[in-house]
Amino acid sequence: MSQTRHVPVMLQRCLDLLAPALEAPGPQQPVVVDCTLGLGGHSEALLAAFPSARLIALDRDKEALRLSGERLAPYGDRATLVHAVYDELPEVLARLGIPKVQGILFDLGVSSMQLDEADRGFAYAQDAPLDMRMDQTTGIGAAEVLNTYPPGELVRILRAYGEEKQAKRIVSAIVREREKEPFSNSARLVELIRDSLPQAAKRTGGNPAKRTFQALRIEVNGELAVLERAIPAAVQSLAVGGRIAVLSYHSLEDRLVKQVFAAGAANTAPPGLPVVPERYQPRLKLLTRGAELPTEEEVAENRRAAPARLRGAQRIREEEQ
């Protein structure tokens, strides 16, 4: 496997955000969780940058766990790799007997490995079976979604998850074509999307199939539903002083993260109280002003960084029981 093809996004900024929590002196070994292990680029950097920390890394993709296991083997028992979806973080920590952690990193979206392995069907640039499952041992693939979902549901998915303005046109074409022959490979879908779009829509924003593929991937893997559970659960798992950094790649993910962080950083007291009781005080402090973007140099070096948005927060108070 070539290490050169995978450049972790906004790596130094993520390390800088998490550093104060992982370098703070304390009686316990600090624990950092990489909720999206992928090829292990961020995990390896965390282990190297914070030599006293223990890493727990999750991924739903068994192939990613195998490859990262080889990459992180030199760190021995400082790294614990777990086959799990990131909304299962509380259960994973409970199993490992870890009450709270000092750092959490999410790098959302598809890993470079999944995009680069042609037979997984994530990429629209090469013909492949329409699968798109991050965990190939469970659930239904993208072909089954295309071939069996009612038209209205497909339109909703393309609009909500792909922000595709031409959803109705594309779905009409899909429904017409699937009656002749079910979809199985990506090239036929890419061609159909190209043919069904008006000229003006083809001239903007890269490959015209990009938004449809994103929408199918999110649906197949239940990504937004998982994320909606995962971010609050992660905040809950942080010790006071602990920090969380989240990299997202489209506005839907970023909006969810922003809402959870904003709610945690808000004072929840009823208006008009002269003194705000402890239980209404914010639980989080925001570490980024809005979402931080990658630098131009980084985007030039790694085009997959272009849409990235980074948000960070620090846990400043326990939950009230």
Disulfide bonds with the S-S distance in Angstrom:
none
